[in-house]
Amino acid sequence: MDRKMANRKLIRLSQLKSKLVAENLEEIDWVTFGVIVKKVTPQSANNGRTFSIWRLNDLRDLNQCVSLFLFGDVHKEHWKTDQGTV
């Protein structure tokens, strides 16, 4: 893990909103971790393609969640991922 994190900045999901305002994250090599705390049943978009929505949390503040929308190949590959997965 130390090797993978070398020269990267850890930003907690609960800090993401404030970091987006305060820093230009496009210029930083950063990483975050989250736990899938809720999964919405896969849905169909207007174009007929299926997508998933996950609610992610870093378990520091359960009121601060990030919604992650999965489309295309990412949806196809990961839609069965279990709730509670990091």
C-alpha positions in Angstrom: 0.0 0.0 0.0 2.9 2.4 0.8 4.2 1.8 -2.8 0.8 2.5 -4.3 0.3 5.7 -2.3 3.8 7.1 -2.9 3.5 10.7 -4.1 -0.3 10.7 -3.8 -2.5 12.7 -1.5 -5.2 10.9 0.5 -8.5 12.8 0.5 -11.2 11.4 2.7 -14.7 11.2 1.1 -16.0 13.3 4.0 -13.5 16.0 3.0 -14.0 15.9 -0.8 -16.6 18.7 -1.0 -14.4 21.2 0.9 -11.3 20.1 -1.0 -13.0 20.6 -4.4 -13.6 24.2 -3.3 -10.2 24.9 -1.8 -7.8 23.1 -4.1 -7.4 22.4 -7.8 -7.6 18.6 -7.6 -7.0 18.3 -11.4 -3.3 19.2 -10.7 -2.9 16.8 -7.8 -2.4 13.0 -7.9 -5.0 12.1 -5.2 -6.8 9.0 -4.1 -9.8 8.3 -1.9 -11.4 5.2 -0.3 -15.1 4.5 0.3 -17.4 1.8 1.5 -20.5 1.1 -0.5 -23.2 1.9 2.1 -26.2 1.7 -0.2 -26.9 0.4 -3.7 -29.8 1.4 -5.8 -31.3 -1.3 -8.0 -29.9 -0.9 -11.5 -32.0 1.4 -13.6 -32.5 2.2 -17.3 -31.6 5.6 -18.7 -33.7 7.3 -21.4 -31.4 5.8 -24.0 -32.2 2.3 -22.8 -28.8 1.7 -21.2 -28.6 0.3 -17.7 -26.7 2.1 -14.9 -26.1 1.7 -11.2 -25.9 4.2 -8.3 -23.8 3.6 -5.3 -23.7 5.7 -2.1 -20.2 5.8 -0.7 -19.0 6.8 2.7 -15.6 6.8 4.5 -17.3 5.8 7.9 -16.1 9.0 9.6 -19.4 10.9 9.1 -22.3 8.8 8.0 -24.2 11.9 6.9 -21.5 12.7 4.3 -22.0 10.4 1.4 -21.0 10.6 -2.3 -23.2 9.2 -5.0 -21.3 7.3 -7.7 -23.0 6.6 -11.0 -21.7 3.6 -12.9 -22.3 3.5 -16.7 -21.2 1.3 -19.6 -18.5 -1.2 -19.1 -17.9 -0.1 -15.5 -21.6 -0.9 -14.7 -21.4 -4.2 -16.5 -18.2 -5.2 -14.6 -19.2 -4.0 -11.2 -23.0 -3.9 -10.7 -22.9 -7.1 -8.6 -20.4 -5.7 -6.1 -21.7 -6.3 -2.6 -22.9 -3.5 -0.3 -20.2 -3.1 2.4 -17.3 -3.5 -0.1 -14.4 -1.1 0.1 
